Amino acid sequence: MSDLAEGTIIVAAVWPCSVDPWADRRSCPWLEIHSCWKGTMKPAAKALQEILCDFVLPRYCMVCKRDFPKGYGKHLLEVHHWECLRQQLPEGRHIVAASMSFWQRWQLAGN
């Protein structure tokens, strides 16, 4: 990623299981039930919160297409975020290919 300027943060989706690239969301049981999603994503949400908490960044979610007032980690675990993600991963859509569009980029102030 040589086109990234110093001071840029990029967060990409990382699936917490090994998935056949041609499989759809049914291959990830934690995507089917919100409580499973929340339990599975909690460590990643906590890490994201810890990384981003020191920066003043826009609070806009590219999955939900809306601003969110709570912290980044809390937002990822909410029902609304999970529902929006599932809408973007309908049965039959290859989950790994779809995940390539799930990333977010922030430019830090002063850069």
N, C-alpha and C positions, 0 to 999 in steps of 0.2 A: 504494500500500500504506500507507494512512494509519493502519492499526491496529498498525503496528510501533512498539515502544517503542525509545527510544534505547538502544544497547548490544545490539541484536539482530543476529545474523548469519544470513543466509539464503543457501543455496547451491542453485542450480537446475541441472538438466541442460541442457547446451547441446550440440547435435549438431554435430560438426565437418564437416558437409557440408550441402549444400542438398537438402532432402528434400520430395517431394510430400507434403502433409499426409495424403493418403489412402493412401499407400504403407505397406507393412509392412516388417519388418526386412530382407527380401531386397533392398530398395533401397539398403541401406547395407552394402556388401561387408565393411567393417571390423568389422561385428558377427558375421560368420559364422566367422571364424578368430581364435583368441585372440591369436596373434602380431600380426595386423593391428590388433586392438583395442588391444593394448598400445602399439604404435607410434603409433597415431593419438591415443590418450588421454594419452600421456606428457607433452606440454606442459601440458594442463589439470590433470593430476594434480600436476605440479610447482608450478603456480600455486596450486592449492588448498592444498598443503602449506605453501607460503610464507605464505599469508594466515592460515591457522589455527594455525601453529606457535607464535605468541606467546600463545595463549589456552589455558587449561586447560578443555577441553570434554569432555563425555561421548563416548566412542568407540563409538558405536552406529551401524550402517549401516541405513538404512531400506529399502535394496534387499535386503540379505542377511538382515535381521532378526536380527542378532547383533552382539555386541561384537567389536572387533578390537584386538589389542594393538599392532600396528605403526602407523606414521603414516598419515594420511588418504590422502596421495598413493600410498603403497605399496599400501594396501588396494585402491584403485580399479583397480590394474593386475593384481591377483591373479586366478587362474583361477576361484576360487570366486565372486568378485563378478561376473565376466563371465558365468558360468553362471547365476547367479541373475537377472541382468538379462535374459538371453536367455529364461529361463522366463517372465518377465513380459512379454515381447514375442513371443508365438507368431506363427507365420506367419498372416497375415490380420488381425492387430490393427493398427490405424492407429498408426504409430510416433509421430507428432507428438502425437496425442491422448493416447497412453499416457504420453508424456514429461511431460505436465502434472502428473502425480502424483509425479514424481521430483525432489523437492526436500527439503531438510533445513534445520531452523531450530534455532539455539542461542541461549539467553539468556545473556549475559555476566554474570558475578558482579558484585554490587553494583547491578544495575539491576532 
